[in-house]
């Protein structure tokens, strides 16, 4: 499966401007891919101004994702601010070219930015089966909580996917935790971050990367640089490694409350 990851400088709280910019960037993608991964809150940046930026039912952003997925014959995923039943969610949409749509609401809200005062946390883990590959969907701060992403019999995923606005000041933690999640879950891990500065003058260096099931970085972006990176994931080599090194069979059982 061929994956494209895109890190870029998000225009602060301007959905239309970001979608126009993204349309131009997507048009430069000169190879067919199965999946395009965008950062967290890819139309606004990581804003706590939820009442101003959130749309009902995905709004303009979801409509754009549907159009791109169909016209480019690829699945596209990334998170946006959404209003639903008078609640606000940091929602990751997964939009397929056949019209199928899945979503995951961020569970762990970043209290250091008071995200928990402006958004409602999700309750459900979400795994999507796409072309025979199972993806678990996660958002940014979720990365710090390994129990929520632990691969086990009920989830049984192949790829763990994180979209993020993860600041440069903590980029070493971002990179180390992505690697750790790959090793402990015997899975591929995709982490897509933004670059530039947001409206709060917070800097982001990107460090978007793909790790294999051994914790090896098989793909990474240049720091601070906008653009795509393309990587092919091999499900057969993943299955063979799990057969040779079945550490998951000795994992502890647990429940999440």
N, C-alpha and C positions, 0 to 999 in steps of 0.2 A: 504494500500500500504506500502510495506516494503522498507525503505530507508537506504542505507549505506553511511556514510560520512567518508572521509579519510583525516586526516591532517598528513603531513610528512615534512621532511627536504629536500627541493628541491636542487638538485645539480646545481650549478651556470652555466647557459648558456651551458648545455650539454644535448641535447635532447636524444641522444642514451642512455646515462648513466641513465637518469631519467626513460626512458621507460623500461629499464632492471630492475631497482629497483622496479618500479610499477608492473611489471609482477610478480615478486616474492611476493610482498605484496598481490596482487589480488589472487594469488594461495592459500594464507592462509585464505581467506574469506571462512569460513566453514558453511555458510548458504546461501540459495537462497534469492536474493533480486531483487526488481523491478528496482531500480535506485541506481547507484553509483555516488557520487558527489566528484569531485576533486577540488583543489584550483585554483586560478587565475594563469595563465602562469605556468602551472604545469610541463612543460618540460624544463623550463629555469630559473625560478624565475623572479621577476619584474625588467626586464632589459630594459634600454633605448637604447640598442645597436641593434636597430630594423633591420638595414641592414644586420647584421650578423646572427641574430637568427630567423628572419621571414622566413617562408616557403611559397611556392606557393600552394594555394589550400589546406592548412592544412598539406601537406607533410607527413612525417613519423608519426607525432602525430595522425593525423586523420586516417591514415591506421591502427595504433595500436588500436585506439578507435573502429573502425569497427570490427576488429578481436576479441577484448575482448567482445564487445556487442553480437556478434554472438555466440562465444564459451561459454559464461557464461549465455546467454539468459537473458540479463539485459540491460537497457539503461545506458549509461555512459555520463557524462557531466563535462566540465571544460574548461578553456580558454587557448589559445595559441596565439603567435604572427604570423600574417598572412600577406603576401604580395599579393595585388590584384590591377591590373591596376596602377602599380607604386605608390600605396599608402600602408601604413602599418596600420593594425588594431589589437587591442586587442580583439580577437574574441572568444566568448564562443560557443563551439560546443555541440550539443545535438544529440547523436547517438543512435538509437534504434536497437534492435536485428533483426527487420524485414528489416533493410537497410535504413529506413527513417532518414534523417539528417536535422536538423534545426540549425540556428545560430543567435547569437545576438552580435552586435558590441558595445563595451563599449561607452556610450555617454559622460559621465563626466570624462574627462581625468585629472589626478592628476597633477596640475600645479606646486605644490611644488617640484615634481621630474622632472618637465619639460616634462611630458608625452605628453602634447599637441604639443610639438615641434618635437616629434618622431613618433606619431601615429595620425591617423585621427579619429575623433569622429563619432560614429554611429548616425543615424537619426531615427531609427524605434524601437518602443516597440515590444517585441516578447512574445507571450503567446503560449505555446504548450499544446495540449490536449493529454494526455497519460493515457490509461486505465481508462478513465472517470474522471481523475483528471487534472485540468488546472494549469500549472506552468508558472509563469512569470519569465523570465530570466534577471538577473542583475549582475554587476561586481563591487566589491569593493567600490570605491569612489562614485558610484551611490547611495550608502546607505545614504549619507548625503543630498540627494535631494528628499524629500518625494513626491513632485508633480509628478515626473517622474514615481514613483511606485504606485501612488494612485489607489486603486481598484475602478472601476466604471463600469457603464453599458456596455460600449464598450469593456472593458478588461475582467471583470468578471472572475477573477482567484481564485484558492483555496490555492495555495502555492506560496510564494514569495521566490526566490532562489538567494542567493548571494555567489559568489566564490571570494576569496580575497587573497591578500598579505597585511595584515593590521598589522603594526608594534606594538610591545609590548608597546611602549611609549604611544600609544593612544588606548589601548585595552579596557579601560572603556567606551570610546565613542562607540567602535564597539559593545560591549555587550548591552549598553543602547539603541542604535539606532535599533538594531535587534528587541529588545523587543517592542520599540515604533512602528515600522512598523507593527508588528503583531497585536497590539492593535488597531491602527487606521484603518487598512485595514480588520479587522475581518478575518484574514487568518493565516495559518501556515507560519512560516518563517524558512528557512534553511540557516545558514551561515557557510561556510567552509573556514578556513584559514590555513596557513602553520605554521610550527615551525622551529626553528634553526636560523642561520644567513645567510644572502645573501652575494653576492659579494661586496656589499657596506658596510659591517659590521653592517647592521641593524638587530636587533633581533626581532623575532616573537614568541609569546607564544601560538599561536593557538586560544584558546577560541572558537573553533567551537561549534555550538549549534543549537538546534531545539526548537523553541517556538511555543506554540499553539495559537489559536485565542483569548485567554484571556491574552496573554502575559506571560504565565507561561513557564519556561524552562522545557521541558519534556525530554531533552537529552543534555548532554554536554560532551566534551572531557576533559581529564586531561591536565592541562597546560603543555606546553613544551614536551609533549609525542606524539610520532608517533603512529598511529594506527587507527583502525576502530571503529565506533560506529553505532549501529543499532537501528532504531526506526520505529514504525508502525504508519502511519497517518490514521485517521479515518474520512472519508469524511462525513459519516452520522452524527456524533456528531457535525461537523462543520456546516452542514446545519441546524441542530436542534437549535444550538446556534444563528445562524443568524435569524432564525424565532422568537426566544424568545427575542432577543436583536437587532432589525433591525436598528442600528444607521446609517447604510449606506443610509437609505432612507432620512436622513436629511443632507446629505453631500452637500457642496457647488459645484455648477457647475463651470467649468473653461476650458480653452483651453491652449495648450502648443505651443509656437512659437520657 
